[in-house]
Amino acid sequence: MNTMETKVKTVRNVNEAQLQVAKFRRDGYREDQIYVLAYDKDRTERVASRANAEQIGVLEEGFGTAIANVFRTRDEELRAKLRSMGFIASDAERLEMEMENDHIVVIAWGGTYYDGNDYDPTIYYYPPMF
């Protein structure tokens, strides 16, 4: 399994998030490569704690994005966090909308940092995004 690739799956609840985190670990991703993200910040913290996963923070998103996120709406903040991990704008928007509809995003991150308009063309989505 190539743990340099980023993989993402949307799930409905914390139990599904725990199962997906465990699957990504079995696939060879380290604990510090697996992230969860939900629309509500408190929910993100609770899911991360229960699933034993990480939250996207300053290290992953970069200092500039982290500072800018203080002034952004939650929608904009979520999209910025996803963009910093390599998601193209349209996919980040689509995932943000899924989170707004009560889904949780579980990410097995390949570890490459992205800035500006750079993105990862090899992200694998479960289920596939078209």
Backbone as CSV, one residue per row, in Angstrom:
resi,resn,N_x,N_y,N_z,CA_x,CA_y,CA_z,C_x,C_y,C_z
1,MET,0.841,-1.183,0.000,0.000,0.000,0.000,0.885,1.245,0.000
2,ASN,0.558,2.200,-0.850,1.336,3.422,-0.968,0.789,4.473,-0.004
3,THR,1.492,4.713,1.084,1.034,5.694,2.065,1.466,7.117,1.715
4,MET,2.015,7.287,0.522,2.340,8.623,0.035,1.155,9.214,-0.724
5,GLU,0.119,8.418,-0.947,-1.099,8.884,-1.609,-2.093,9.346,-0.551
6,THR,-2.870,10.348,-0.908,-3.924,10.811,-0.019,-5.221,10.131,-0.409
7,LYS,-5.933,9.645,0.620,-7.222,8.992,0.411,-8.231,9.657,1.325
8,VAL,-9.471,9.730,0.858,-10.505,10.385,1.659,-11.809,9.610,1.558
9,LYS,-12.493,9.540,2.680,-13.806,8.894,2.710,-14.715,9.727,3.585
10,THR,-15.955,9.898,3.132,-16.958,10.559,3.959,-17.780,9.488,4.658
11,VAL,-18.070,9.735,5.922,-18.846,8.804,6.733,-19.958,9.575,7.441
12,ARG,-20.891,8.824,8.017,-22.071,9.452,8.614,-21.960,9.706,10.110
13,ASN,-21.140,8.921,10.809,-21.108,9.053,12.265,-19.749,8.634,12.814
14,VAL,-19.603,8.782,14.127,-18.322,8.504,14.773,-17.955,7.023,14.673
15,ASN,-18.933,6.138,14.723,-18.624,4.709,14.610,-18.024,4.388,13.246
16,GLU,-18.616,4.938,12.182,-18.066,4.732,10.838,-16.684,5.373,10.730
17,ALA,-16.502,6.522,11.379,-15.192,7.192,11.362,-14.148,6.306,12.031
18,GLN,-14.486,5.692,13.170,-13.557,4.804,13.852,-13.177,3.623,12.958
19,LEU,-14.155,3.055,12.281,-13.879,1.928,11.389,-12.957,2.337,10.243
20,GLN,-13.201,3.534,9.674,-12.381,3.991,8.556,-10.968,4.321,8.998
21,VAL,-10.833,4.929,10.165,-9.495,5.210,10.705,-8.739,3.896,10.882
22,ALA,-9.402,2.893,11.433,-8.769,1.582,11.620,-8.363,0.968,10.280
23,LYS,-9.206,1.128,9.263,-8.889,0.598,7.930,-7.659,1.291,7.358
24,PHE,-7.600,2.617,7.459,-6.433,3.344,6.965,-5.166,2.902,7.707
25,ARG,-5.268,2.628,9.002,-4.105,2.138,9.753,-3.674,0.776,9.235
26,ARG,-4.642,-0.105,8.985,-4.305,-1.434,8.431,-3.655,-1.302,7.059
27,ASP,-4.022,-0.229,6.331,-3.426,0.022,5.018,-2.001,0.557,5.123
28,GLY,-1.546,0.842,6.343,-0.165,1.274,6.536,0.025,2.737,6.906
29,TYR,-1.050,3.511,6.988,-0.925,4.920,7.379,-0.666,5.017,8.874
30,ARG,0.264,5.895,9.238,0.574,6.130,10.647,-0.540,6.967,11.287
31,GLU,-0.583,6.929,12.596,-1.581,7.686,13.344,-1.542,9.176,12.990
32,ASP,-0.330,9.711,12.798,-0.196,11.141,12.506,-0.484,11.491,11.045
33,GLN,-0.928,10.515,10.249,-1.311,10.755,8.855,-2.819,10.697,8.652
34,ILE,-3.568,10.407,9.699,-5.010,10.214,9.557,-5.745,11.333,10.287
35,TYR,-6.605,12.014,9.544,-7.304,13.194,10.034,-8.805,13.032,9.892
36,VAL,-9.536,13.696,10.788,-10.988,13.775,10.660,-11.382,15.238,10.658
37,LEU,-12.466,15.518,9.977,-12.952,16.885,9.866,-14.467,16.850,9.774
38,ALA,-15.127,17.652,10.612,-16.580,17.772,10.611,-16.927,19.258,10.539
39,TYR,-18.177,19.540,10.206,-18.569,20.938,10.066,-18.425,21.694,11.389
40,ASP,-18.841,21.065,12.457,-18.785,21.677,13.775,-17.426,21.396,14.417
41,LYS,-16.764,22.431,14.924,-15.433,22.263,15.527,-15.462,21.308,16.710
42,ASP,-16.491,21.421,17.552,-16.590,20.532,18.703,-16.763,19.082,18.264
43,ARG,-17.561,18.868,17.229,-17.738,17.513,16.722,-16.416,16.963,16.183
44,THR,-15.658,17.809,15.486,-14.351,17.386,14.980,-13.477,16.922,16.139
45,GLU,-13.448,17.686,17.225,-12.640,17.312,18.390,-13.112,15.997,18.998
46,ARG,-14.436,15.839,19.144,-14.972,14.612,19.735,-14.660,13.395,18.872
47,VAL,-14.859,13.522,17.560,-14.601,12.407,16.646,-13.116,12.070,16.638
48,ALA,-12.265,13.080,16.585,-10.817,12.844,16.590,-10.401,12.106,17.857
49,SER,-10.949,12.501,18.968,-10.623,11.857,20.234,-11.096,10.404,20.260
50,ARG,-12.324,10.159,19.861,-12.879,8.792,19.904,-12.259,7.883,18.846
51,ALA,-11.930,8.445,17.688,-11.384,7.631,16.594,-9.861,7.544,16.668
52,ASN,-9.276,8.262,17.626,-7.820,8.310,17.765,-7.175,8.784,16.461
53,ALA,-7.679,9.919,15.975,-7.191,10.527,14.736,-6.756,11.959,15.019
54,GLU,-6.160,12.571,14.034,-5.665,13.943,14.147,-6.706,14.943,13.646
55,GLN,-6.473,16.206,13.996,-7.224,17.322,13.430,-6.267,18.134,12.574
56,ILE,-6.773,18.744,11.512,-5.930,19.571,10.660,-5.595,20.840,11.432
57,GLY,-4.308,21.066,11.653,-3.873,22.212,12.436,-2.870,23.068,11.697
58,VAL,-2.191,23.902,12.443,-1.236,24.868,11.883,-0.140,24.160,11.086
59,LEU,0.346,23.040,11.576,1.423,22.329,10.884,0.998,21.928,9.475
60,GLU,-0.214,21.401,9.348,-0.689,20.927,8.051,-1.145,22.068,7.141
61,GLU,-1.803,23.053,7.696,-2.361,24.111,6.856,-1.428,25.288,6.656
62,GLY,-0.388,25.373,7.454,0.547,26.489,7.346,0.107,27.660,8.207
63,PHE,1.077,28.431,8.653,0.811,29.545,9.571,-0.103,30.598,8.950
64,GLY,0.151,30.941,7.682,-0.653,31.972,7.017,-2.112,31.583,6.915
65,THR,-2.376,30.343,6.535,-3.755,29.866,6.424,-4.405,29.815,7.794
66,ALA,-3.661,29.365,8.795,-4.205,29.281,10.155,-4.613,30.658,10.665
67,ILE,-3.789,31.658,10.423,-4.125,33.025,10.845,-5.343,33.536,10.067
68,ALA,-5.345,33.319,8.758,-6.473,33.769,7.935,-7.769,33.088,8.351
69,ASN,-7.690,31.837,8.790,-8.896,31.107,9.184,-9.609,31.743,10.371
70,VAL,-8.895,32.512,11.180,-9.518,33.212,12.296,-10.576,34.188,11.785
71,PHE,-10.367,34.732,10.589,-11.261,35.740,10.040,-12.241,35.183,9.014
72,ARG,-12.197,33.903,8.754,-13.046,33.285,7.736,-14.315,32.711,8.357
73,THR,-15.328,32.541,7.512,-16.503,31.804,7.941,-16.108,30.342,8.101
74,ARG,-16.940,29.555,8.745,-16.613,28.133,8.926,-16.498,27.440,7.570
75,ASP,-17.386,27.771,6.633,-17.315,27.184,5.287,-15.959,27.466,4.640
76,GLU,-15.541,28.717,4.692,-14.267,29.110,4.095,-13.092,28.445,4.813
77,GLU,-13.179,28.346,6.124,-12.116,27.719,6.908,-11.953,26.245,6.531
78,LEU,-13.074,25.527,6.426,-13.011,24.108,6.064,-12.404,23.919,4.683
79,ARG,-12.839,24.750,3.735,-12.288,24.642,2.375,-10.800,24.957,2.366
80,ALA,-10.369,25.951,3.141,-8.950,26.312,3.211,-8.128,25.172,3.818
81,LYS,-8.645,24.529,4.854,-7.944,23.396,5.455,-7.758,22.279,4.428
82,LEU,-8.814,21.971,3.690,-8.739,20.920,2.675,-7.784,21.308,1.548
83,ARG,-7.824,22.551,1.129,-6.927,23.019,0.050,-5.464,22.875,0.476
84,SER,-5.176,23.154,1.746,-3.792,23.064,2.214,-3.287,21.619,2.215
85,MET,-4.200,20.667,2.165,-3.806,19.252,2.137,-3.849,18.677,0.729
86,GLY,-4.086,19.553,-0.271,-3.967,19.130,-1.660,-5.255,18.977,-2.431
87,PHE,-6.389,19.285,-1.837,-7.663,19.145,-2.531,-7.887,20.320,-3.475
88,ILE,-8.381,20.039,-4.691,-8.717,21.126,-5.601,-9.932,21.856,-5.053
89,ALA,-10.107,23.087,-5.473,-11.162,23.935,-4.921,-12.540,23.299,-5.036
90,SER,-12.861,22.720,-6.186,-14.209,22.154,-6.367,-14.438,20.948,-5.453
91,ASP,-13.415,20.129,-5.238,-13.561,18.991,-4.337,-13.642,19.455,-2.886
92,ALA,-12.867,20.466,-2.534,-12.935,21.016,-1.181,-14.333,21.575,-0.913
93,GLU,-14.908,22.243,-1.900,-16.260,22.783,-1.749,-17.279,21.655,-1.597
94,ARG,-17.134,20.640,-2.394,-18.070,19.508,-2.323,-17.975,18.785,-0.974
95,LEU,-16.768,18.583,-0.481,-16.596,17.954,0.822,-17.141,18.841,1.938
96,GLU,-16.940,20.136,1.821,-17.487,21.071,2.817,-19.009,20.975,2.841
97,MET,-19.630,20.839,1.683,-21.090,20.698,1.623,-21.530,19.383,2.265
98,GLU,-20.750,18.324,2.086,-21.069,17.049,2.736,-20.989,17.202,4.254
99,MET,-19.974,17.921,4.727,-19.859,18.156,6.170,-21.035,18.978,6.671
100,GLU,-21.456,19.935,5.876,-22.611,20.750,6.245,-23.865,19.882,6.366
101,ASN,-23.902,18.777,5.609,-25.015,17.828,5.667,-24.745,16.712,6.676
102,ASP,-23.925,16.999,7.676,-23.690,16.137,8.829,-22.768,14.952,8.574
103,HIS,-21.999,14.959,7.493,-21.025,13.898,7.261,-19.690,14.276,7.894
104,ILE,-18.862,13.279,8.101,-17.508,13.455,8.628,-16.542,13.039,7.530
105,VAL,-15.493,13.816,7.332,-14.478,13.498,6.335,-13.293,12.865,7.061
106,VAL,-12.891,11.684,6.585,-11.731,10.981,7.137,-10.664,10.970,6.047
107,ILE,-9.485,11.477,6.376,-8.407,11.634,5.396,-7.176,10.850,5.829
108,ALA,-6.669,10.022,4.933,-5.354,9.399,5.096,-4.429,10.227,4.210
109,TRP,-3.611,11.055,4.828,-2.841,12.067,4.109,-1.476,11.539,3.695
110,GLY,-1.132,11.802,2.448,0.164,11.394,1.916,1.324,12.206,2.437
111,GLY,1.071,13.356,3.045,2.121,14.133,3.702,2.705,15.281,2.920
112,THR,2.196,15.553,1.722,2.715,16.670,0.931,1.933,17.940,1.261
113,TYR,2.661,19.027,1.505,2.048,20.319,1.808,1.764,21.059,0.508
114,TYR,0.634,21.756,0.465,0.252,22.503,-0.732,-0.042,23.944,-0.353
115,ASP,0.243,24.827,-1.305,0.045,26.244,-1.074,-0.493,26.887,-2.342
116,GLY,-1.318,27.875,-2.183,-1.847,28.595,-3.341,-2.730,27.720,-4.201
117,ASN,-2.418,27.674,-5.482,-3.229,26.906,-6.427,-2.689,25.501,-6.671
118,ASP,-1.643,25.108,-5.936,-1.132,23.743,-6.068,-2.155,22.763,-5.527
119,TYR,-2.181,21.572,-6.101,-3.084,20.541,-5.612,-2.529,19.167,-5.950
120,ASP,-3.098,18.177,-5.305,-2.688,16.792,-5.494,-3.632,16.135,-6.494
121,PRO,-3.168,15.812,-7.694,-4.051,15.222,-8.709,-4.333,13.738,-8.478
122,THR,-3.715,13.150,-7.453,-3.842,11.704,-7.261,-4.693,11.318,-6.052
123,ILE,-5.428,12.245,-5.462,-6.253,11.911,-4.300,-7.303,10.892,-4.718
124,TYR,-7.460,9.865,-3.874,-8.445,8.831,-4.146,-9.618,9.011,-3.196
125,TYR,-10.825,9.079,-3.763,-12.033,9.311,-2.993,-12.856,8.042,-2.873
126,TYR,-13.378,7.783,-1.673,-14.321,6.704,-1.416,-15.628,7.341,-0.964
127,PRO,-16.719,7.276,-1.618,-16.848,6.801,-2.995,-16.227,7.810,-3.950
128,PRO,-15.931,7.387,-5.172,-15.290,8.295,-6.143,-16.111,9.559,-6.371
129,MET,-15.415,10.686,-6.529,-16.069,11.960,-6.857,-15.906,12.180,-8.342
130,PHE,-16.966,12.606,-8.969,-16.907,12.854,-10.412,-17.066,14.307,-10.714
